[in-house]
Amino acid sequence: MTPDPGPPDRSGAPSAHRGTVPLTKEPDPPERDGSTSDLPPGERGRGHRTHRGWSARRITAALVAAVILVAAVAALVDVIAVRAGRPAAAWRRHLADELATRPVEDVWMLTGAAVAAAVGVWLIVLALTPGQRRWLPLRSPADCPRVRAFLARDGASGLLRDAAMRVPGVGSARVLVRRRRIRARADVRFRDPQRVKDDLTAVLGEERDQLALARPPRIVVRVRRRTD
């Protein structure tokens, strides 16, 4: 019987899957987060936590601005034409007649109100949420607190998957990185599945700590025996 190999050596070759890390500099002094109790003892004092970056929402803002501009220009042109002595446009007369004659419980009135409410809720959600869900914020260095860095989730998943594949006994692995949780699934070709799971959890935890994420996600590992 051969002895059970231990956790893999961390001196392996670097992975080819790397996430792009955009750097931004804040114009104003950042808000310091006084809570550092959730950071490992070795990481305290080496940096402070940063928040997720806010998306510019350029496409959404352009669409809303275009719709408002078209509606405002059409109404303004028609009002100017009426003031100049011309009859109102047919679309405005038809719209005014429909709004004046249709009852409130009409299906088209209810549908229009539901669509308008849905669009309003969607815009409010976009205004109150930061977006940029595919980027993970990193801790800013203590000597340069105005610099903010972000790591792509796909890059983090690739790094963690490469680390998982270096664990003895793992035949294939899949890692998904979320904001609060890292889900890892691995197929065990040999060794005891429980020992592989323990080694895999330790290796992923070490790799996650090296990423210096502002909010390190919790690691959830699932393994299954594969004999084929």
N, C-alpha and C positions, 0 to 999 in steps of 0.2 A: 504494500500500500504506500503510495507516495504521499509525502506531507502536504498539507493544505497550504497553498501559497498565500502570502499576506497581501496587504494593500499594495497597489502599484507604486513604482517610483515616480516622483514628480519631476524628474529631470528629463522627460521625454521631449521630442521635437515639438516646436510650437505648431498650433493648428493653422490650417489655411483659411478657415472660416473666421473672419474677423468682422466685428461690427463697426460701422462708421461712427466716430465720436465727434459730433459737431461741438465747437466751443463758442460760447457767447459771453459778452462782457456786459454786465448790468450797468445802466447809466446812474442808478441811485444805489446807495448803500443797501445791502440785503438785510432782510429781517432774520435775526438770529433765532434759531430754535433752541430754547433753553433745555429741552428734554434730550438727554443723551444716554439715558439709562438703558435703552434698547441696543446700544452699540457694544461690541465686544470690548473688554478692558484694554486690549492692545490698540484699539482703533480710536479710543477717546483722546481728544487733544490733537489728533492729526488732521482733523477736518471737521466741517459742520455739515448738517443735512441741508439739501436743497430741495426745492419743490419742482413739480413737473412744469415744463415750459408751456406757455399759452400759444395756441394756434392762431395764426392771423385770419383764418376763415376767409381767404380771398375769394374763392369761388362763390361761397354763400353770400358774402357781401356784394359781389358783383351782380349776382342774380337778383337779389332784393333791390339793389339800386337801379338796375335796368327796368324791372317791373314798375317801380315807383316813378321813374323818369318817363316811361312811355305813357302811363296813365295820367300823370300830371300834364304832360305836353298835349295829349289828346283833349283833356278837359279844358285846358287853357285856350287852345286854338278854337274850340267850339264856343267857349264863352266870349272870346273876342269877336267871333263871327256873329253871334247873337247881338252883341252890343253895337255892331256895325249895321244892323238892320236885316241880317239874313236869318232864315229859319234855323232852328236847332238841328243838329245832325240826327239822322234817323236812329242811330244806335242809342243816343241819349234819350230820345223820346220813348223808344221801346223799353229801355231799362227803367225809366221813371214810371211808365204805365204798369210794367210787371211788378215793381216794388209796391205800387199803390193798390193794385187790384188783387194780388195773390194773398191768401190768408197765411197766418203765421205757421199753421200746422201743415202747410203744403209740403210735399215730399222734396221739391226742389229747394224750397227755403230751408228746410232742415238739413238737406245735403250740403248746401252752400255754407250754412252756419257751422256744420261739423268740420268741413274742410278748412274754413277760416280758423276755427279753434285749434285744429291739429297743426296748422302752419304756425300759429302763434305760439303754441307750446313748444314746437320744434325750435323756433327762433330763441325762445327764452332758455331752453336747455343749452343751445349752442353758446348763448351769451354768458351763462353761468358756469360752464364746464371748460376746463383748459384744453381738452383735446390732446393731440400728440400722443395717442395711446401706444404707438409703436416704438416710442423712445422711453428709456428708463433713466431717470436722473441719477447722477453720480454725486458723491460727496465732494464738495469744493475743498481745495487745499487750504490749510490754516493760514499760510502766508500769502494767499491770493484769494480772498473770499469773494471777490466780485466776478470771478471766472466760474462759469457754469458749464458742465459737460454732460452729455447724454450718450447712452449706449443703445443701439438698436436691439430690439428683442430677438430678431433672427440671429444676429451675431452672438448674443448671449446664449441662445439655444445651441448654436453650433459649438461654442466653446465648452459648454457643459456636456454636450453629447460626446465630443472627443474625449473629455475626461472620463465619462462613463465607459467608453469603449476600451479604456486602458485597464479597467478592473478585470482581474482574472476570473474567467467563468462567464463573462457577458458575451453572448454571441451577436446580439443586435440591441440597439437602444433607441429610444425616442424621448426627447425632452422638449417640453413646452414651457415657456417662461411667461408668467402673467405678472400683474402688479403685486399681488399678495401671495402668490403660490407658484412653486416650480413643480411641475408634474413630470416624473420620470418613469418610464416603463422599459423594462429590460427582459430579454429572453436569456435564460441560464442554460448553457450547454453542459457545464460540468461544475463540480463543487456543490456544497450544500446551499440551497437557495437562501436560507436565512443568513448565512455568513456572507454571501454575495450581496444581499440587501444591506447588511450593516456596513460592508466596505464601500458599497456604492453611495450610501448616505453620507459617510465620512468624506469621501472624495468629492462629491458634489458640494458639500458644505464648505470644504476648503477652497474649491474653485469659485464658489459664490462669494466668499469673503475676499478673494483676490480681485474680484470685479469692482469692489468699493462702491456698491450701490447705496444710494441714500436711504432706501428702505429695503433691507434684505428680505426677499420673499421666503416664506416657509417652504421646506422641501418635503415633497410627498413622493415616495418611491414604491413602485409595485414591480414585483418580479414573478416570472412563471417559468416552469421547467419546460424545455424543448428538447426532445430526444431525436427528432427527425433530421 
